[in-house]
Amino acid sequence: MTQDTAVYPGFFDPFTLGHLNIVERATQVFHQVIVVVAEDSPKKSMFLPEERMRIIKEIFKNSKKVKVDCFNGLLVNYLRKTNTKILLRGIRTVSDFEYEYQMALANKTMADDVETLFMMTEGKYSFLSSTIIKEIARLGGDITPMVPPEVVKWVNKRYET
């Protein structure tokens, strides 16, 4: 099975430099990377799914290799709908791997033709998480070194009074 396209799913609330690192490196491996925003999140979101998609589209507006989409429900159903078989997951820490490994096995059980590929984020981004970014922003800290400029703009707008 060879595929030109990888699907990179997540909540991306907000999109970090770690996410950017994974996508940029994935475009060196795949002809196309589809960044898919999960609509339903168990966490309290800073941005609506439509806003997250808009931000990510802004970030990759000059890339012909990155497409942005959204999904609701089971990811394997999205993969079937788009006829893609490669699922790309970013790994920052050992605990990420444990969780992602369980998800990969569950996805493989539901769709045995799906392959999950793990890509380690570069070490300098391994501490970044959307949760940490939201907390720093909420408390008035500078998130500029942790997220793309497009995210800074949206977060600043969100916290304007």
Secondary structure, DSSP 8 states (H G I E B T S, - for coil): ---SEEEEEE--TT--HHHHHHHHHHTTT-SEEEEEEES--SS--SS-HHHHHHHHHHHTTT-SSEEEEEE-S-HHHHHHHHT--EEEEEE-SHHHHHHHHHHHHHHHHH-TT-EEEEEE--GGGTT--HHHHHHHHHTT---TTTS-HHHHHHHHHHT--
